Amino acid sequence: MRQQGATLAAGRAGPRAAGRLAAAGGLALVVAVALYAVGRTHTPDFTMGLLGRHGLAAGRLKAQLATAMLGLGLVQLTLAL
């Protein structure tokens, strides 16, 4: 009896999973369209700085921060194992 109930439950999960997948796809489409719209209308301001740095120095700082975050992520992954 238990096996039959599990089979019925698994059979009912199909349409529900399809609906969730469709909702996730729809949300991804909305996000993509919103990013496209913002990208088309946004005018970049190259005078803005990052922590007091401008131009190439800001790019270098972002690269260093990203490298530090990657290293911390790898440490976290290693500690989780």
C-alpha positions as CSV (number, residue, x, y, z in Angstrom):
1,M,0.0,0.0,0.0
2,R,2.8,2.4,0.9
3,Q,4.5,1.9,-2.5
4,Q,1.4,2.8,-4.4
5,G,0.9,6.0,-2.4
6,A,4.5,7.0,-3.1
7,T,4.0,6.4,-6.8
8,L,0.8,8.6,-6.8
9,A,2.6,11.4,-5.0
10,A,5.5,11.3,-7.5
11,G,3.0,11.3,-10.3
12,R,1.4,14.5,-9.0
13,A,4.7,16.3,-8.5
14,G,5.1,16.5,-12.3
15,P,2.7,19.4,-13.1
16,R,3.7,21.2,-9.9
17,A,7.4,21.0,-10.8
18,A,6.5,22.2,-14.4
19,G,4.7,25.2,-12.9
20,R,7.6,26.1,-10.7
21,L,10.0,25.8,-13.6
22,A,7.7,28.0,-15.7
23,A,7.6,30.6,-12.9
24,A,11.4,30.6,-12.6
25,G,11.7,31.0,-16.3
26,G,9.3,33.9,-16.3
27,L,11.1,35.6,-13.4
28,A,14.4,35.2,-15.3
29,L,12.8,36.7,-18.4
30,V,11.5,39.7,-16.4
31,V,15.0,40.3,-14.8
32,A,16.7,40.0,-18.2
33,V,14.3,42.6,-19.8
34,A,14.7,44.9,-16.8
35,L,18.5,44.7,-17.0
36,Y,18.3,45.4,-20.8
37,A,16.0,48.4,-20.3
38,V,18.3,49.9,-17.6
39,G,21.4,49.3,-19.7
40,R,19.8,51.0,-22.7
41,T,18.7,54.1,-20.8
42,H,21.6,54.5,-18.3
43,T,24.4,57.0,-19.1
44,P,27.6,56.1,-17.3
45,D,29.3,58.8,-15.2
46,F,33.0,58.2,-15.5
47,T,33.8,60.9,-12.9
48,M,32.4,58.7,-10.1
49,G,35.0,57.1,-8.0
50,L,35.3,54.0,-5.8
51,L,36.6,54.7,-2.3
52,G,38.3,57.9,-3.5
53,R,39.9,56.2,-6.6
54,H,39.1,57.1,-10.2
55,G,39.8,55.6,-13.6
56,L,42.3,52.7,-13.7
57,A,43.0,52.9,-10.0
58,A,39.3,52.1,-9.4
59,G,39.4,49.2,-11.8
60,R,42.5,47.9,-10.0
61,L,40.8,48.2,-6.6
62,K,37.8,46.3,-7.9
63,A,40.0,43.6,-9.2
64,Q,41.8,43.3,-5.9
65,L,38.5,43.2,-4.0
66,A,37.1,40.5,-6.3
67,T,40.3,38.5,-5.9
68,A,40.0,38.8,-2.1
69,M,36.3,37.6,-2.2
70,L,37.3,34.7,-4.4
71,G,40.0,33.7,-1.9
72,L,37.6,34.0,1.0
73,G,35.0,31.9,-0.9
74,L,37.6,29.2,-1.5
75,V,38.6,29.2,2.1
76,Q,34.9,28.8,3.1
77,L,34.5,26.0,0.6
78,T,37.6,24.2,1.9
79,L,36.4,24.6,5.5
80,A,33.0,23.2,4.6
81,L,34.5,19.9,3.4
